[in-house]
């Protein structure tokens, strides 16, 4: 496996990527083709960690 890329997407974009990959997987299955690469990619997208946002605390005494 070559270099990895990290992208930031919002919840809508994440859902869109999952739906497109699933549609492609279903299309390949209907054609009797191998879906292993799409399956692995789908799992990677589903398991991708969320970026933790720093919480800004408002401290009136500062």
PDB file of N, CA, C and O in Angstrom:
ATOM      1  N   UNK A   1       0.845  -1.174   0.000  1.00  0.00           N
ATOM      2  CA  UNK A   1       0.000   0.000   0.000  1.00  0.00           C
ATOM      3  C   UNK A   1       0.889   1.234   0.000  1.00  0.00           C
ATOM      4  O   UNK A   1       1.878   1.282   0.731  1.00  0.00           O
ATOM      5  N   UNK A   2       0.554   2.223  -0.802  1.00  0.00           N
ATOM      6  CA  UNK A   2       1.353   3.436  -0.949  1.00  0.00           C
ATOM      7  C   UNK A   2       1.080   4.451   0.137  1.00  0.00           C
ATOM      8  O   UNK A   2       0.688   4.111   1.253  1.00  0.00           O
ATOM      9  N   UNK A   3       1.296   5.713  -0.218  1.00  0.00           N
ATOM     10  CA  UNK A   3       1.104   6.784   0.750  1.00  0.00           C
ATOM     11  C   UNK A   3      -0.362   6.931   1.126  1.00  0.00           C
ATOM     12  O   UNK A   3      -1.257   6.587   0.354  1.00  0.00           O
ATOM     13  N   UNK A   4      -0.582   7.442   2.311  1.00  0.00           N
ATOM     14  CA  UNK A   4      -1.952   7.653   2.784  1.00  0.00           C
ATOM     15  C   UNK A   4      -2.291   9.134   2.709  1.00  0.00           C
ATOM     16  O   UNK A   4      -1.407   9.989   2.777  1.00  0.00           O
ATOM     17  N   UNK A   5      -3.558   9.425   2.570  1.00  0.00           N
ATOM     18  CA  UNK A   5      -4.046  10.802   2.534  1.00  0.00           C
ATOM     19  C   UNK A   5      -5.097  10.979   3.615  1.00  0.00           C
ATOM     20  O   UNK A   5      -5.877  10.072   3.904  1.00  0.00           O
ATOM     21  N   UNK A   6      -5.102  12.138   4.191  1.00  0.00           N
ATOM     22  CA  UNK A   6      -6.083  12.459   5.227  1.00  0.00           C
ATOM     23  C   UNK A   6      -6.938  13.605   4.697  1.00  0.00           C
ATOM     24  O   UNK A   6      -6.423  14.631   4.254  1.00  0.00           O
ATOM     25  N   UNK A   7      -8.254  13.410   4.753  1.00  0.00           N
ATOM     26  CA  UNK A   7      -9.169  14.468   4.330  1.00  0.00           C
ATOM     27  C   UNK A   7     -10.124  14.762   5.475  1.00  0.00           C
ATOM     28  O   UNK A   7     -10.403  13.899   6.307  1.00  0.00           O
ATOM     29  N   UNK A   8     -10.614  15.977   5.505  1.00  0.00           N
ATOM     30  CA  UNK A   8     -11.618  16.355   6.506  1.00  0.00           C
ATOM     31  C   UNK A   8     -12.946  16.546   5.785  1.00  0.00           C
ATOM     32  O   UNK A   8     -13.031  17.290   4.808  1.00  0.00           O
ATOM     33  N   UNK A   9     -13.974  15.871   6.271  1.00  0.00           N
ATOM     34  CA  UNK A   9     -15.313  15.989   5.696  1.00  0.00           C
ATOM     35  C   UNK A   9     -16.319  16.176   6.821  1.00  0.00           C
ATOM     36  O   UNK A   9     -16.090  15.746   7.951  1.00  0.00           O
ATOM     37  N   UNK A  10     -17.429  16.820   6.503  1.00  0.00           N
ATOM     38  CA  UNK A  10     -18.473  16.962   7.512  1.00  0.00           C
ATOM     39  C   UNK A  10     -19.361  15.712   7.482  1.00  0.00           C
ATOM     40  O   UNK A  10     -19.137  14.806   6.679  1.00  0.00           O
ATOM     41  N   UNK A  11     -20.348  15.669   8.343  1.00  0.00           N
ATOM     42  CA  UNK A  11     -21.213  14.489   8.447  1.00  0.00           C
ATOM     43  C   UNK A  11     -21.936  14.188   7.135  1.00  0.00           C
ATOM     44  O   UNK A  11     -22.086  13.026   6.757  1.00  0.00           O
ATOM     45  N   UNK A  12     -22.384  15.239   6.441  1.00  0.00           N
ATOM     46  CA  UNK A  12     -23.087  15.042   5.167  1.00  0.00           C
ATOM     47  C   UNK A  12     -22.154  14.407   4.142  1.00  0.00           C
ATOM     48  O   UNK A  12     -22.532  13.448   3.470  1.00  0.00           O
ATOM     49  N   UNK A  13     -20.943  14.935   4.019  1.00  0.00           N
ATOM     50  CA  UNK A  13     -19.972  14.409   3.071  1.00  0.00           C
ATOM     51  C   UNK A  13     -19.583  12.975   3.429  1.00  0.00           C
ATOM     52  O   UNK A  13     -19.417  12.139   2.540  1.00  0.00           O
ATOM     53  N   UNK A  14     -19.437  12.689   4.702  1.00  0.00           N
ATOM     54  CA  UNK A  14     -19.104  11.336   5.155  1.00  0.00           C
ATOM     55  C   UNK A  14     -20.195  10.361   4.731  1.00  0.00           C
ATOM     56  O   UNK A  14     -19.909   9.276   4.225  1.00  0.00           O
ATOM     57  N   UNK A  15     -21.439  10.756   4.939  1.00  0.00           N
ATOM     58  CA  UNK A  15     -22.566   9.913   4.528  1.00  0.00           C
ATOM     59  C   UNK A  15     -22.611   9.724   3.024  1.00  0.00           C
ATOM     60  O   UNK A  15     -22.918   8.636   2.536  1.00  0.00           O
ATOM     61  N   UNK A  16     -22.305  10.784   2.288  1.00  0.00           N
ATOM     62  CA  UNK A  16     -22.298  10.706   0.827  1.00  0.00           C
ATOM     63  C   UNK A  16     -21.238   9.717   0.346  1.00  0.00           C
ATOM     64  O   UNK A  16     -21.507   8.902  -0.537  1.00  0.00           O
ATOM     65  N   UNK A  17     -20.050   9.781   0.915  1.00  0.00           N
ATOM     66  CA  UNK A  17     -18.968   8.861   0.543  1.00  0.00           C
ATOM     67  C   UNK A  17     -19.394   7.416   0.820  1.00  0.00           C
ATOM     68  O   UNK A  17     -19.191   6.531  -0.011  1.00  0.00           O
ATOM     69  N   UNK A  18     -19.984   7.190   1.990  1.00  0.00           N
ATOM     70  CA  UNK A  18     -20.446   5.834   2.327  1.00  0.00           C
ATOM     71  C   UNK A  18     -21.486   5.338   1.329  1.00  0.00           C
ATOM     72  O   UNK A  18     -21.424   4.191   0.884  1.00  0.00           O
ATOM     73  N   UNK A  19     -22.441   6.196   0.975  1.00  0.00           N
ATOM     74  CA  UNK A  19     -23.495   5.799   0.036  1.00  0.00           C
ATOM     75  C   UNK A  19     -22.936   5.501  -1.354  1.00  0.00           C
ATOM     76  O   UNK A  19     -23.350   4.534  -1.993  1.00  0.00           O
ATOM     77  N   UNK A  20     -22.003   6.319  -1.821  1.00  0.00           N
ATOM     78  CA  UNK A  20     -21.421   6.101  -3.147  1.00  0.00           C
ATOM     79  C   UNK A  20     -20.626   4.800  -3.171  1.00  0.00           C
ATOM     80  O   UNK A  20     -20.726   4.026  -4.123  1.00  0.00           O
ATOM     81  N   UNK A  21     -19.838   4.559  -2.128  1.00  0.00           N
ATOM     82  CA  UNK A  21     -19.072   3.311  -2.061  1.00  0.00           C
ATOM     83  C   UNK A  21     -19.998   2.094  -2.003  1.00  0.00           C
ATOM     84  O   UNK A  21     -19.740   1.079  -2.650  1.00  0.00           O
ATOM     85  N   UNK A  22     -21.067   2.202  -1.232  1.00  0.00           N
ATOM     86  CA  UNK A  22     -22.013   1.093  -1.134  1.00  0.00           C
ATOM     87  C   UNK A  22     -22.705   0.838  -2.469  1.00  0.00           C
ATOM     88  O   UNK A  22     -22.907  -0.312  -2.862  1.00  0.00           O
ATOM     89  N   UNK A  23     -23.068   1.920  -3.167  1.00  0.00           N
ATOM     90  CA  UNK A  23     -23.672   1.767  -4.498  1.00  0.00           C
ATOM     91  C   UNK A  23     -22.708   1.089  -5.464  1.00  0.00           C
ATOM     92  O   UNK A  23     -23.109   0.217  -6.235  1.00  0.00           O
ATOM     93  N   UNK A  24     -21.438   1.487  -5.426  1.00  0.00           N
ATOM     94  CA  UNK A  24     -20.436   0.876  -6.293  1.00  0.00           C
ATOM     95  C   UNK A  24     -20.259  -0.597  -5.953  1.00  0.00           C
ATOM     96  O   UNK A  24     -20.122  -1.429  -6.850  1.00  0.00           O
ATOM     97  N   UNK A  25     -20.260  -0.922  -4.677  1.00  0.00           N
ATOM     98  CA  UNK A  25     -20.131  -2.309  -4.226  1.00  0.00           C
ATOM     99  C   UNK A  25     -21.304  -3.142  -4.761  1.00  0.00           C
ATOM    100  O   UNK A  25     -21.110  -4.242  -5.280  1.00  0.00           O
ATOM    101  N   UNK A  26     -22.515  -2.606  -4.628  1.00  0.00           N
ATOM    102  CA  UNK A  26     -23.701  -3.312  -5.125  1.00  0.00           C
ATOM    103  C   UNK A  26     -23.640  -3.504  -6.641  1.00  0.00           C
ATOM    104  O   UNK A  26     -24.009  -4.560  -7.155  1.00  0.00           O
ATOM    105  N   UNK A  27     -23.175  -2.483  -7.346  1.00  0.00           N
ATOM    106  CA  UNK A  27     -23.047  -2.557  -8.806  1.00  0.00           C
ATOM    107  C   UNK A  27     -22.054  -3.661  -9.202  1.00  0.00           C
ATOM    108  O   UNK A  27     -22.324  -4.443 -10.114  1.00  0.00           O
ATOM    109  N   UNK A  28     -20.923  -3.718  -8.523  1.00  0.00           N
ATOM    110  CA  UNK A  28     -19.927  -4.747  -8.817  1.00  0.00           C
ATOM    111  C   UNK A  28     -20.462  -6.145  -8.511  1.00  0.00           C
ATOM    112  O   UNK A  28     -20.204  -7.093  -9.253  1.00  0.00           O
ATOM    113  N   UNK A  29     -21.211  -6.265  -7.410  1.00  0.00           N
ATOM    114  CA  UNK A  29     -21.802  -7.562  -7.064  1.00  0.00           C
ATOM    115  C   UNK A  29     -22.771  -8.022  -8.144  1.00  0.00           C
ATOM    116  O   UNK A  29     -22.774  -9.195  -8.517  1.00  0.00           O
ATOM    117  N   UNK A  30     -23.593  -7.104  -8.650  1.00  0.00           N
ATOM    118  CA  UNK A  30     -24.553  -7.450  -9.698  1.00  0.00           C
ATOM    119  C   UNK A  30     -23.843  -7.912 -10.969  1.00  0.00           C
ATOM    120  O   UNK A  30     -24.366  -8.742 -11.713  1.00  0.00           O
ATOM    121  N   UNK A  31     -22.652  -7.372 -11.213  1.00  0.00           N
ATOM    122  CA  UNK A  31     -21.881  -7.735 -12.396  1.00  0.00           C
ATOM    123  C   UNK A  31     -21.025  -8.982 -12.160  1.00  0.00           C
ATOM    124  O   UNK A  31     -20.347  -9.463 -13.069  1.00  0.00           O
ATOM    125  N   UNK A  32     -21.066  -9.495 -10.937  1.00  0.00           N
ATOM    126  CA  UNK A  32     -20.280 -10.679 -10.610  1.00  0.00           C
ATOM    127  C   UNK A  32     -18.798 -10.396 -10.466  1.00  0.00           C
ATOM    128  O   UNK A  32     -17.976 -11.302 -10.601  1.00  0.00           O
ATOM    129  N   UNK A  33     -18.443  -9.132 -10.189  1.00  0.00           N
ATOM    130  CA  UNK A  33     -17.036  -8.743 -10.072  1.00  0.00           C
ATOM    131  C   UNK A  33     -16.608  -8.717  -8.606  1.00  0.00           C
ATOM    132  O   UNK A  33     -17.433  -8.696  -7.693  1.00  0.00           O
ATOM    133  N   UNK A  34     -15.294  -8.721  -8.418  1.00  0.00           N
ATOM    134  CA  UNK A  34     -14.709  -8.700  -7.077  1.00  0.00           C
ATOM    135  C   UNK A  34     -14.978  -7.354  -6.398  1.00  0.00           C
ATOM    136  O   UNK A  34     -14.815  -6.300  -7.013  1.00  0.00           O
ATOM    137  N   UNK A  35     -15.388  -7.396  -5.133  1.00  0.00           N
ATOM    138  CA  UNK A  35     -15.688  -6.171  -4.391  1.00  0.00           C
ATOM    139  C   UNK A  35     -14.711  -5.928  -3.239  1.00  0.00           C
ATOM    140  O   UNK A  35     -14.926  -5.030  -2.425  1.00  0.00           O
ATOM    141  N   UNK A  36     -13.652  -6.712  -3.168  1.00  0.00           N
ATOM    142  CA  UNK A  36     -12.757  -6.650  -2.016  1.00  0.00           C
ATOM    143  C   UNK A  36     -12.184  -5.253  -1.774  1.00  0.00           C
ATOM    144  O   UNK A  36     -12.179  -4.775  -0.640  1.00  0.00           O
ATOM    145  N   UNK A  37     -11.702  -4.594  -2.836  1.00  0.00           N
ATOM    146  CA  UNK A  37     -11.107  -3.273  -2.664  1.00  0.00           C
ATOM    147  C   UNK A  37     -12.145  -2.258  -2.172  1.00  0.00           C
ATOM    148  O   UNK A  37     -11.854  -1.444  -1.295  1.00  0.00           O
ATOM    149  N   UNK A  38     -13.342  -2.309  -2.733  1.00  0.00           N
ATOM    150  CA  UNK A  38     -14.401  -1.396  -2.310  1.00  0.00           C
ATOM    151  C   UNK A  38     -14.824  -1.721  -0.876  1.00  0.00           C
ATOM    152  O   UNK A  38     -15.077  -0.813  -0.085  1.00  0.00           O
ATOM    153  N   UNK A  39     -14.902  -3.006  -0.541  1.00  0.00           N
ATOM    154  CA  UNK A  39     -15.248  -3.410   0.827  1.00  0.00           C
ATOM    155  C   UNK A  39     -14.260  -2.835   1.836  1.00  0.00           C
ATOM    156  O   UNK A  39     -14.659  -2.283   2.861  1.00  0.00           O
ATOM    157  N   UNK A  40     -12.961  -2.968   1.538  1.00  0.00           N
ATOM    158  CA  UNK A  40     -11.927  -2.458   2.447  1.00  0.00           C
ATOM    159  C   UNK A  40     -12.015  -0.946   2.592  1.00  0.00           C
ATOM    160  O   UNK A  40     -11.880  -0.406   3.690  1.00  0.00           O
ATOM    161  N   UNK A  41     -12.243  -0.268   1.470  1.00  0.00           N
ATOM    162  CA  UNK A  41     -12.352   1.192   1.507  1.00  0.00           C
ATOM    163  C   UNK A  41     -13.580   1.619   2.298  1.00  0.00           C
ATOM    164  O   UNK A  41     -13.526   2.574   3.073  1.00  0.00           O
ATOM    165  N   UNK A  42     -14.678   0.914   2.104  1.00  0.00           N
ATOM    166  CA  UNK A  42     -15.907   1.206   2.832  1.00  0.00           C
ATOM    167  C   UNK A  42     -15.692   1.055   4.334  1.00  0.00           C
ATOM    168  O   UNK A  42     -16.142   1.897   5.111  1.00  0.00           O
ATOM    169  N   UNK A  43     -15.023   0.013   4.740  1.00  0.00           N
ATOM    170  CA  UNK A  43     -14.735  -0.209   6.161  1.00  0.00           C
ATOM    171  C   UNK A  43     -13.823   0.890   6.701  1.00  0.00           C
ATOM    172  O   UNK A  43     -14.034   1.382   7.810  1.00  0.00           O
ATOM    173  N   UNK A  44     -12.810   1.278   5.922  1.00  0.00           N
ATOM    174  CA  UNK A  44     -11.906   2.339   6.367  1.00  0.00           C
ATOM    175  C   UNK A  44     -12.652   3.652   6.578  1.00  0.00           C
ATOM    176  O   UNK A  44     -12.397   4.366   7.548  1.00  0.00           O
ATOM    177  N   UNK A  45     -13.569   3.968   5.674  1.00  0.00           N
ATOM    178  CA  UNK A  45     -14.336   5.208   5.804  1.00  0.00           C
ATOM    179  C   UNK A  45     -15.268   5.125   7.017  1.00  0.00           C
ATOM    180  O   UNK A  45     -15.409   6.095   7.762  1.00  0.00           O
ATOM    181  N   UNK A  46     -15.907   3.956   7.212  1.00  0.00           N
ATOM    182  CA  UNK A  46     -16.811   3.801   8.358  1.00  0.00           C
ATOM    183  C   UNK A  46     -16.054   3.917   9.683  1.00  0.00           C
ATOM    184  O   UNK A  46     -16.568   4.476  10.652  1.00  0.00           O
ATOM    185  N   UNK A  47     -14.828   3.385   9.717  1.00  0.00           N
ATOM    186  CA  UNK A  47     -14.050   3.360  10.954  1.00  0.00           C
ATOM    187  C   UNK A  47     -13.165   4.587  11.150  1.00  0.00           C
ATOM    188  O   UNK A  47     -12.446   4.672  12.146  1.00  0.00           O
ATOM    189  N   UNK A  48     -13.207   5.533  10.225  1.00  0.00           N
ATOM    190  CA  UNK A  48     -12.343   6.713  10.330  1.00  0.00           C
ATOM    191  C   UNK A  48     -12.676   7.487  11.603  1.00  0.00           C
ATOM    192  O   UNK A  48     -13.844   7.749  11.888  1.00  0.00           O
ATOM    193  N   UNK A  49     -11.645   7.852  12.366  1.00  0.00           N
ATOM    194  CA  UNK A  49     -11.899   8.580  13.613  1.00  0.00           C
ATOM    195  C   UNK A  49     -12.378  10.003  13.341  1.00  0.00           C
ATOM    196  O   UNK A  49     -12.050  10.607  12.320  1.00  0.00           O
ATOM    197  N   UNK A  50     -13.150  10.512  14.269  1.00  0.00           N
ATOM    198  CA  UNK A  50     -13.586  11.901  14.178  1.00  0.00           C
ATOM    199  C   UNK A  50     -12.501  12.785  14.765  1.00  0.00           C
ATOM    200  O   UNK A  50     -11.835  12.422  15.735  1.00  0.00           O
ATOM    201  N   UNK A  51     -12.337  13.946  14.162  1.00  0.00           N
ATOM    202  CA  UNK A  51     -11.374  14.902  14.688  1.00  0.00           C
ATOM    203  C   UNK A  51     -11.965  15.519  15.946  1.00  0.00           C
ATOM    204  O   UNK A  51     -13.095  16.009  15.945  1.00  0.00           O
ATOM    205  N   UNK A  52     -11.193  15.487  17.001  1.00  0.00           N
ATOM    206  CA  UNK A  52     -11.663  16.059  18.250  1.00  0.00           C
ATOM    207  C   UNK A  52     -11.437  17.555  18.226  1.00  0.00           C
ATOM    208  O   UNK A  52     -10.341  18.030  17.927  1.00  0.00           O
ATOM    209  N   UNK A  53     -12.470  18.278  18.539  1.00  0.00           N
ATOM    210  CA  UNK A  53     -12.367  19.739  18.561  1.00  0.00           C
ATOM    211  C   UNK A  53     -12.034  20.195  19.969  1.00  0.00           C
ATOM    212  O   UNK A  53     -12.524  19.658  20.961  1.00  0.00           O
ATOM    213  N   UNK A  54     -11.201  21.183  20.014  1.00  0.00           N
ATOM    214  CA  UNK A  54     -10.863  21.753  21.313  1.00  0.00           C
ATOM    215  C   UNK A  54     -12.041  22.576  21.800  1.00  0.00           C
ATOM    216  O   UNK A  54     -12.605  23.386  21.065  1.00  0.00           O
ATOM    217  N   UNK A  55     -12.393  22.353  23.042  1.00  0.00           N
ATOM    218  CA  UNK A  55     -13.481  23.132  23.627  1.00  0.00           C
ATOM    219  C   UNK A  55     -12.891  24.395  24.230  1.00  0.00           C
ATOM    220  O   UNK A  55     -11.956  24.350  25.030  1.00  0.00           O
ATOM    221  N   UNK A  56     -13.452  25.508  23.833  1.00  0.00           N
ATOM    222  CA  UNK A  56     -13.003  26.779  24.386  1.00  0.00           C
ATOM    223  C   UNK A  56     -13.880  27.112  25.581  1.00  0.00           C
ATOM    224  O   UNK A  56     -15.085  27.333  25.460  1.00  0.00           O
ATOM    225  N   UNK A  57     -13.246  27.139  26.712  1.00  0.00           N
ATOM    226  CA  UNK A  57     -13.964  27.443  27.930  1.00  0.00           C
ATOM    227  C   UNK A  57     -13.927  28.938  28.175  1.00  0.00           C
ATOM    228  O   UNK A  57     -12.868  29.563  28.116  1.00  0.00           O
ATOM    229  N   UNK A  58     -15.048  29.487  28.442  1.00  0.00           N
ATOM    230  CA  UNK A  58     -15.094  30.906  28.761  1.00  0.00           C
ATOM    231  C   UNK A  58     -14.885  31.040  30.265  1.00  0.00           C
ATOM    232  O   UNK A  58     -15.713  30.617  31.071  1.00  0.00           O
ATOM    233  N   UNK A  59     -13.774  31.630  30.607  1.00  0.00           N
ATOM    234  CA  UNK A  59     -13.435  31.811  32.012  1.00  0.00           C
ATOM    235  C   UNK A  59     -13.488  33.291  32.333  1.00  0.00           C
ATOM    236  O   UNK A  59     -12.558  34.023  31.994  1.00  0.00           O
ATOM    237  N   UNK A  60     -14.577  33.766  32.992  1.00  0.00           N
ATOM    238  CA  UNK A  60     -14.732  35.205  33.238  1.00  0.00           C
ATOM    239  C   UNK A  60     -13.667  35.774  34.171  1.00  0.00           C
ATOM    240  O   UNK A  60     -13.488  36.992  34.214  1.00  0.00           O
ATOM    241  N   UNK A  61     -12.970  34.946  34.905  1.00  0.00           N
ATOM    242  CA  UNK A  61     -11.952  35.462  35.824  1.00  0.00           C
ATOM    243  C   UNK A  61     -10.627  35.716  35.120  1.00  0.00           C
ATOM    244  O   UNK A  61      -9.732  36.292  35.739  1.00  0.00           O
ATOM    245  N   UNK A  62     -10.457  35.338  33.915  1.00  0.00           N
ATOM    246  CA  UNK A  62      -9.203  35.532  33.195  1.00  0.00           C
ATOM    247  C   UNK A  62      -9.117  36.856  32.563  1.00  0.00           C
ATOM    248  O   UNK A  62      -8.116  37.169  31.919  1.00  0.00           O
TER     249      UNK A  62
END
